[in-house]
Amino acid sequence: MRRPLVGMAAVAAMLGWLQLAPAFGFPVTAPAGMLDRIFGAAREAGPVGWALLLLGEAVFVALYFVIVERRSRRPAVPIAFAIGAWLFSGVVVMPLVGLLQGAPPAGSTPSDPMTANLFMLNLGPGAAAESLLGWLLFGAVLLAGLTPTVSARALTLAVAAAVLAAAIALLAPTLIARADAGRVVEGRLAALPAGPVFISVLELPQPAGAVLGPHKHVAGFIVDVSGTATMEIEGNVVDVGPGDAAFVAENVPHDHENRAAIPFAIALALVVVGLTVAVALLRRRRSAANLMTALLVAGVVAMANPLMNHWYFIGVRSAAVRGAAMPVPAGHRTYESENLTGLASGASLERFTDRRLGSGESVRFVGPAAIVVLDGQTSIVTDGRPARLSAQSGTTIAGGAEATVQSESGGARVLVIQVLPAN
């Protein structure tokens, strides 16, 4: 019973640290997302990458317990094993993953954190240092695991506590997000991008401390669901909180940050590191097992990372960039509309509506537009043609067409983006 608890706590401490490290100024790394990229250049981070990452960590844990610990139980051995694992993963595993990934997706930058390479040096030396600290936490937990005695009951309780903590951490952003929605934000454009265009709805969450550096792009809306999305626009700091939205004009230099959660991420990281140091120093049978359980719970919460903000960027883009690489590792395409029709020439008005519909409530919109359901179920009737939309899906409304959106039981939250003549 000792080995499963120690192994899970070691993995949780290491991966939890990687999630929180940007709060200390380290670069954002995406080991799970990198593994997802093996299956396609444009593939986004998802559960498959996390499954492969946890499997790889389990292999390291098994090698330690089956081979290394049986040969020597000296205190220096677990730390040496962790440093060796860091070297092996950085020098062998990462370049091999990079070869399996193939060519990076169109539009990706040299500092793309999902493109694997030697020690992730494309992100700077901080990535290697961040990884080394994670592996040292891993080794410290293995060191602490040399002595405790763990019963089957204690292991069961530890696993149950970790599962419950993970569920709460994953649901926390949704539970604490502001429930009301009723924003209408407009922005004017001198002209739409040349050629066919579509409406892009991207979810771009960031861990605490992460910065999507100064850049500029098409005009669009920043829509925050949970946490706080901070932007610095031409020297002015703009905070977009849960339920709020802001318009960013075309080609205006700005950045995107998760500043507000940094103190909380630092506090959680200190809990993980403090518990790791405590179990490594005490190494008493009973207290070490109890602290190991606490470390497992804290590490799992850090892995789930409830301190990430969750925001969307919604804009009208040229069809030539459809399917481009995500600018942040955890991002994904919530919806990409069909090419818009019925667009007026000249200046345009982009209108964003964030609307929560009560059970059975309906609302009408005129295209060209895209309708995205964030949560709940809806039925949509467009020119007499009915359709149903569930959470995280959308539909395109042609120019001049009218759509009636009606929520089903339980209500729904919808985002609507219309492109209208400026006059």
Order of alpha helices (4+ residues) and beta strands (2+ residues): alpha-alpha-alpha-alpha-alpha-alpha-alpha-beta-beta-beta-beta-beta-beta-beta-beta-alpha-alpha-beta-beta-beta-beta-beta-beta-beta-beta
